[in-house]
């Protein structure tokens, strides 16, 4: 589905991504773990063109793209096929839960309001928030807001959803409800790439774990391999709490 080759990104003189190679197949659930500052979020943002890469190519369903000079039109095309769930929800504060889902469908995809609302209600039910359809973000808990964000990301039937630390802004008691929704999506076949610090979730929900540190993919493999017998010392140290 998506294959990225030699992705590089700098902020001023700081080299944040150093030649990343990554393949995402249909139905994959990939969790990216590693210490803070290792490049995980920047990688995710480059994959969805929220950050401009300095170098690299992306093969998106056979369409090969130069990531450093991609056009605005091409970015829009790709984003129509992807979803993104942010750390801090990024909901419209002046719109209800339902409107947060339907606004993009109506204005961005030209879907009629009634059809958009039917889709929105279906998704709110899917994430367990149908009874909150008319609530504004200020009336929802953090976990509920993030579940609205997940429903919004699913609204246009994306081929892949990117999750950037979806529980990092939540209290521990709210984390479980969000992770449960994400895990269920994976079980239903949704292709997902998830940056997370939730190691137990990664162990139980991912098909592949990628360990990143200092701008490179140090190691990748099945959860069993990464969590029980990693090949690299840096991976072993991180899994066993010897680094952040």
N, C-alpha and C positions, 0 to 999 in steps of 0.2 A: 504494500500500500504506500508506504513512505520509506525512502532510503536517503539518508543524509551522509555526505562524504566531505571530510576535511573541513568541518565547520570551525571557524576561528572568529573570536570577538575580543576587542580591546576596549577599555575605557581609559582614555589618555594613554599612559605608558603601561597600564596594568593589563596584562594578558589574562583574560578571564576564561576563555575557551581556547584550547590548544589542539586543534585538529580532531574534532569529534567525528566519529563514524557511528551511525545508528540506523538500525532497520526496524520498522514497525509493520507487522503483518496484521491482516484482518483478524479480529478477535483477541489480539494480544492484550494482556493486562501487565504493564511494565511499571514497576515502582523504582524510582530513582532515589537513592539514599546517600548520605555522606555528611561530613561536617559542614557547618555554616561557612559560607564564603568559598565553597568548592566549585561553584558555577552551575548548580542545579537549576535554580530559577532562571538564570540568564539563558541556559539551554532551552528551557521550555518557552521562554518569551521569543527567542530566535526562531523556534519551530513554527510559531504562529505569527511571526513578523511584527511582534510588538517591539522588538529591538532589531535594528538593521545589522546583519552580520558583515564582517570585514572580508570574509572569504568563505567559500564552500558552495556545494551544489545540493539541491534537493530533487529527488525523483518522486513526484506525487502522481501515483497511478499512471506512470509512463510519461508524464510531462516533466522534462528536465529543466530545472530553474537555477539560474545563477543567483544565489542568495544575497550577494553584495550589490546587485543592480536590478533586482526584481521591480517590475512596474507596479504602480498603485492598482491598476486594473487586475493584474495577476494576484496581488495580495487579497483583493476583495473576492476573487474567485475561490481562492484557497480557504479564506475565512468562512465562506458560505458552506463549506464542507467540513468545518471543524467547530468544536465548542471549546470554551475556556472558562474554568472556574477559578476565581481569584481568592487570595487569602482573606481579603476583607470585604467579600460579598459583591461590592460594586453595584448595588441595587439603586434604582431611582427612588429617592426618598419621598417624592411627591406622587408616587404611583403605588397602587395596591399590588399584592402578590400576583394576582392574575394579570394585571396590566404590565408588570415587569416582564412577564413571559410573552404577552401578545404584542407589545409595542414593536419589537424587532421583526416579528413575523409580518406585521401589517406594513411598516415603513420600509423595512429592508428587503422583504421577499414579495411584497405585493399581494399577500394573502388577505382575503376578505375578513372583516372583523368577526363575523359569526363563526367561520371556520377556525380562525385563530383562537377564539375563545373556547371552542370545543377541544382544540388541541391543548390549550392551557389548562383546562379543567381536568382533562385526562392525566396530564403530567403532575398536577398538584395532587391528584389522588394517588398517583404512583409513588410520590415522595411523602405521602401521609399528611398532606396539608390542605385537603379539599375544603375543610371547614374554616380555613384561614384565607380564603380567596379574596375577601374584601378588606383584609388587614393591611395596614401600611408597615413598612420596615420597622418603624419605631415601636410598633405594637407587637413585634415578633422577637423571640429570643435569638441569640446568635446562631444557634443550631438550626432554627427554623429559617432564618435568613439565608443560611448557606444552602439549605435544601431547596429554597426558591431559586437560588443561583444555579444549582444543579439542574433543576427543571428547565430553567431558561436556556442553559447550555444544550439541553436535549431537544429543544423545541423544533429546530429545523432538520431533525434526523441527521445529525452529523456523522461522518465516517469515523471520526476519532474525537475524543474529548481529552483536553489537557487539564490537569488539576495541579494548581500551585499551592502546596501546603494547605489543603482545604480545611484543616482543623487547627491551624496554628493560632488563630484568634479566638478560639473557643475555650471555655472552662472545661476541665476534664469530664464533668458529668454530661456535657453536651456533645462531646466528641463521638461517643458511641453511636448516637442516632445518625450522624452524618456518615460515618464509616460503614454503617449497616446498609445505607442506601447505595453507596458506591460499590460495596461488595456485591450487592444484588445485581447491579447493572453489569458487572463483570460476569456473573453467573449466567446472565441472559445474552451474553455474546457481544456487549459493547466494547469496542476497542478503546483503551484508555492508557494514558501515560501520566503517572502520578508522582509528583515530588512530595515526599513525606518524611517526617521524623518518627512516625508511628511504626516501630519495628514489628510489633506483633501483628498489626494489620498487614504490613508488607509480607510478612512470613506466611500469613494465612490466605491472602487474596491474590497475590501476584503469581503470574506464570514465569516471569523473569525479573530478577533484581539486577539493577545497575548500581555499582558503587562508584561515586565520583569524588575526587579530591584534587585540589589545586588545578582545576581546569581540564582534567583528563578523566577518561573512563579507566579506572584502575582495574576493574574486574567486573564481569557479568556472568550470570548463570541462574540456575534454578534456586528457589529459596532454600532448599535442602543443602545445596552446595555452598551457597554464600554464608548461610548461618551455621553450618556445622563443619565444613572443611574448605574454607576459602584458600585459594592458592597464594594470595599476596599478604604479606605481613600487615600492610596498611589496612587492608580489609579486616583482618583478624583483630587488630587493635581497636578499630572503630566498633565492631560488633560486640566486643567485650568491654567497651566503655573506657578504653585507654586514651581515646581522643574525644573531642566534643561530640 
